Amino acid sequence: MEVPQAAVLSETTNPAPAPAVVPVFERFSKSLYVGDLEASINEKKLFDLFNRVVPVASIRVCRDRIYGFSLGYGYVNFLSLSDAYRAKDTLNFTIVNGRPIRIMFSQRDPTMRKSGFANLYIKNLALSIDAKELHETFSIFGRILSCKVELDANGRSKGFGFVQFDKEESAENAIKRLNGLIINDKKMYVAKFIPRQERIRRKGLPKFTNVYVKNFSKRVTDEDLKKIFGRFGPITSAVVMKDANGNSRLFGFVNYENSSDAVAAVENLNGTSLDDKVLYVGRAEKKAKRIAKLKAKFEHERNIRFEEMKGANLYFKNISERITSDDLKMLFSRFGTITSYKIMCDSNGVSKRFGFVAFSNSEEAINARNSMHATIIAGKLLYVAVAQRKEERKAWLQAYHLQKQNNSILSRLRSRYDEPMDIII
């Protein structure tokens, strides 16, 4: 891009002093890597941000070669190393368009980036901890070159991250002092970062070369897949699956020559955006195995949601067929904030005369249950109880019927005697 004249200024404008000892791989770098950029941030916005702090020589936001969308990172070049240090220390984790940007010195030597030099892996982080808090926690041990909390597609923490120091000694001290430390009720794990190839070798992880990719737009072709996935290594084939009419089925497969390249593609591309769609990239598996995994994942997420709503979700039955969803909302809304409500219906849309209503908290739900249970609504005696999962309800019914059977046996035995007797069943 063309750099505004204001960017080309003298180095004599009170430059911040650079550290006395500069790490080898920073010594000649006047360039900063800027990551976690929101998609709409362009060169002008980035220039305006950095140029307010120190003079900027040039700026580039990296974009997809095919479609031109931002890849979420870029580079800012400065006139001096001291300016680069000042910009990094001043602007790291600044909120831009609702997201904190992440700044580190540019390292163009791939062997150095992948070596794990003074780099730490941190896991079991509380989900409330962001990159800035992580940086503050580790900065007491030395100068930090890079600090990152891994995020999902929705911008939420995955509970792990990375911190890289300029010295191995700083990294070792951080491990000694912080590994096992409890922060926000979570016991933090801190260890040396192990490069991916070494992790695969040590753990003997299952190797695969075939990658499954889905949720891309109709205009993505085989050639597009080859260009996007070819960055990670040699590809033997890349195919977009099509229907009988030749239309894309919005998923496909990419096969690599080397397993490590397939693993790299999954780690780097899963959850990334393409044409405003979030890609799913994973190991290609048989359909039955994928379905089993998805079913288990769905069940797990359903159980989590139920636990979160436990006590705030009510089950009701024996309602009149004339009662509609709007009537239901009107009946229960006076007890608090309703988050969801539903009358269950058959395939023809006819009410099954039962359903569920959820409140924002359990206190509101209990008040509704105590007030509405056993009331007559539209000529029907309403039954209201706290909703239970199928397994819990089945266990409760079994226990209830067993107790009822025991009481019946006890009653018959007592009736044979003139005086009451205690019998333990």
N, C-alpha and C positions, 0 to 999 in steps of 0.2 A: 504494500500500500504506500501511498505518498505520505510522507511524514510532514506535519505542519511545521512551519518555520520556528515556532516557539519551542519545538523539541530540540533543536540544535543550539544548545547553549554552552557557555564556557564551563569547564570543570572547576572553576575557581569559586563557584557559588556555595561556599561553606560546606564542602563534602564531609560526610560523617566518616571518622577514621575507621579503616578496616582493621580487623584483628591482627595482632602482631604476628601470629603464626597461622598461616592459611593452609588448609588441607590441600594435598597434592591435586585432587581432582576438582578443586575450586580455583586454583592459583591463577589460571588464565581466563576464567569464566566471568563475563560481564552480562550473562544472560540468565533470566529466571524462567522457570517453568511455572505456569499458572493453571491449576486444575480445578475440577468441580465447577466449571462455568455453566451457568444457566443457558439454555439453548439460544435465547435471543441476543446474548451479549456478542457484539461485533468489535472490530478493531477500534472504532471511534470511542465506544464506551470504555474500553479497556485503556485506551490512550488517555482519555480525560481523567480516569481514576489515578493512574500512576504519575502522570505529568504534574499533578497537583503537589506531589511529594518531592520528586527529583526529575531532572530532564530525561526524556526518553529518546533513544536513538531510533528504534524501530519496534514494530509490534506485528505479531501474526497470530490469528486464531486458526487453528488447524481444522480443515473441513474434509468431508467425504469426497473422494475424487469423482464419484459417479453422480451423486445427487446434490452435493454442495452444502449439506447440513453440517452444523458445528459438531465436532467430535467431543466437545466439552473441555478442551484444554487449548493452551496456546503458549507463546513465548514472548517475553519482553526483553529487549536488549538495551543496555545502558552505555553511557560514555565512560564510566569508570566502575571499578569493583566496589569502591566505597558507596557509590550511588545505588548499586545493586543491593548491598547490605542494608542500606537505609530503607529502601523500598520494601524489602522482605520483612524487616523487623516492624515496620509501620503498618503494612497492609495485610499481613498474613491473617487469615480467618475473618477478613472484613465481609460483612453481609452485602452482597450485590444481587439485586433482583430476587431477594428472599432466600439466597443461599450463600453460606460462607465459602469464599474462595480459598484454595490451598496453594501456597507458594513454596517453592524449593529451588535451589540452584540447578540449572540445567546440566545434565550429565549425558553427553552424547556418546560416551564410550559404553557400548552394551555390556562389555565384560565387567566393568566396574558396577553398572546398575544391577547386574544379576549375581554379583559375587557374594552379597550378603555382608559387605564390609560395615561393621559397627551398626548393623541393622537388627532390630528387635521385633519379635512377634508377640503381641499381647492379646489374650483372649479372656473370656468370662467377664467381660466388661458390663457394667450396668448400662441398660439401654438409654439412660438419661445422659451418659457421658458423651460429649461431642469432641471433635478434634482439638478445639481450643483448650478444653479442660485437660485432655490427655497431654497436650503440649506443656501446659503449666505444671502438671504433675511431674513430668520427666525432665523439664528444663533445668532443675537444680543440679543435675549431674553433668551438665556440659552443654555445648552449643548443638542445637538440633538442626539437622539439614532438612529433614522431611518428617511430617507427622500426619497420619491418616487414620480415620475410623471408617471401616468398610460399611457402605450403605446399600440398601436394597433399591429396587426400582422406584419405590415411593419415598425415598430419602430418609428411611428409618435405619437406625444402627443395626448391624448384624451381630453386635456383641464382640467384635474383634477388630484389631487394627495393627499399625506398624509405626515404629519410631526409629529413625536413623540419626546417629550422632556423627560428629566429625572425627571422633577418636574411639578406638576399641576400648580404651580404659574407661571412658564414660559409659559405654554400653554395659561393660562388666559390672561396674558399680551400681548401675540401675537395676540389673538383675538381682544382685545381692540384697539390695535394700527394698525393692518393690515386689519381687515375686512372693506371692502368698499374702500380700497386704489386702485387707478387707476395705473396700470402698463402696459405699451405698449398698451394704449388705451382700456384696459379691466378692468372693475371694479371687483376686486377680492373678492370672498366670502370665509370667514374663520369661521369655527365653530367647536365645539367639535365633534369628531367622535362618531357616534352612532352604536353599534354592529348590525349586520344583523338581528338577532332575534328581537331586540328591534325595528328596523326600520319596520319590517313586522308587529309587534304588533301595532305600532303607526299609520302607514299609512293604515293599513287594505289592504295590497296588495293582489291581487288575488292569491289564493293558487293552486298549481298544484303538481302532483306527477309523471306525465309521461313526460319523456325527449326524445326529438328527436335528433339524432346524425347522421351526414353524412360526406362524404369526407374522409373515411378511406380506407385502402388498401384491396385487395381481401383476404388477408390471415387472417384478423381479424375475430375471431369467437365469438360465444355467451359467451364462458368462458373468452375471452379477455375483452369483454365489462364488464363482472361482476367484474373482477379484477380491471380494470381501474376506474370504477364508484363506486365500492363498498367501496372505501376509504372514501366516504362522508356519508355513512349510509346504513342501511339494504335495500336490493333490493328484490322486489317480482318477477321480471322477467327482462331479458335482451335478446333481440332477434335481430340478423342480418337478414334483409329481403333478400329473395332469389327469383330467377326467376324459371321458370318451369323446368329448367335443374339442379337446385340446386346450381347455381352460385350466389355469393353475388351481391346484387344490390348497394353495397357501402353505405347503410344507415341502420339505425335500431332504436330501441326504448328501453329505460331503465325506468322501473317503480320502484319508491321508496315507502317505507312504510310511510315516513314523508315528508311533503311539504318542510320544511326547508332544508332537505338534497338535494332535487331536485334543490332548488334555489342555494345551495352551489355548486353543480356540474356544473350548467350553468355558474355561476360566475367564477369558477376556471378553467374550461376545455375549454370553448369557445375560439377559437383562438389559442389554443396550438398545438404543432406539434406532429404528430405520423406517423412514416415511411415516413418522408419528405413531409407529407401532413398536411395542416392546417385544423383542425377539426372545424366543425360548431356544436355547442351544444346549443339547445334552448328548450323552452317549446313546447311540442307536441301540434299541432293545426290541425284543419280540413284543407283539401287541399284547399278549396275555400278561407278560411281566409288567408292561407299562400300566395296564389297567389295574393290576393288583396294587402297584405303588400309588397310583392316583386315588384308589379306593381307601387305602390305609391313610394317606395324607388327608383326604376329605374327612374321614372318621376322626382323626386326631384334631383337626381344626374345629370340627363340630363339637367335640367334647370340650375343647378350650372355650368356645363361645358359650356353651351351656354352663360351664363352671363360672364364667364371668357374670352370667345372668342368673345364677342360682339364687332362688328366693325372690327374684323380681319378676318371674314369669309365672302366670297363672293358667290353669287348665279349667275349662268350664264345659258342662254338658247339660243335656235335657232342656235345650232352648227350643222355643217355637220355631217352626219353619218360616214363619212370617218375619222373624228378626233378621235385619240386614246388618252389614258391617258398620254402616253409619249409626244404626240404632245401638250397636254394641259399643261404639266409641262414645256415644252420648251417655250410656249407662255408667261407664267406668271412668270417664275423664274427670269427674268431680273428685276423684281420690288422688290425683297427681298427674304427672307427665307420662303419657303413653308413648312408648317408642315403637311399638308394632302391635298389630291386632289382626286376627284372621278367623273367619268361620270356615271350617273344612267342608268341601263340597265334593260330590261324586263327578264322574266324567260328563254328566249332563248338566252340571251346574246346580244341582239340587242340594240344599243344605243337609249335612250329616248330623246336624243338631249338636255339634260340639266344636270347640276351637281353642284358641290361645290368645291371651292379651299380656303384653310385657310393659312394665313400668320402668322408670329411670332408676329406682332403687327398691330394695326389699321392704322398707318401711311402708312405702305407698302401696305396694302389692299386698302386704298383710292387712292393712286397713281396708282395702277393697275386698279381700277375701272374707274378713270378719263381717263386713256390712252386707255383702251380696249373697253369701252362701245361704241356702234354704229360703231365699225370698221367692215370691211368686211373680214371674214376669210373663205377661201375655198368656196367663192361665197355666203356666208350667212352673214346677218347683225347681229352681236353679241350683245346680251343684257346682261349687267353686273350690278348687284346691291348688296348692303349689304344684307346678308342673314338674314331672319326674322323667328321667330317661327311661326308655323301655326296659333296660336291664334292672334299674332300681325298682321300677313299678312291679316287675315280675317277682323280684326277691321279696318285696313288701307283701304282695298278694299271697305268696307261698307261706310266709311267716304268719300272716293273718289267718289263713285257713287252717294252718297247723295249730295255732292257738285256739281257734274256735273248736277244732276237733278235740283238743285236750280238755277244754272247758266242758264239752259235752260228756266226755268220759268221766270226768270228775263229778259232774252233777249226777250222773246215774249211780255212781258208787256211793255218793253221800245219801241218796234217796233210800238206800237199803238199810240205813241205820237211823235210830231215833236221835242220836246226837251227832253234831257235826264232827268231821274228822279231817285232819290235814294229810293230804297225799301229795307227794312230790312226783311230778310226771317228768 
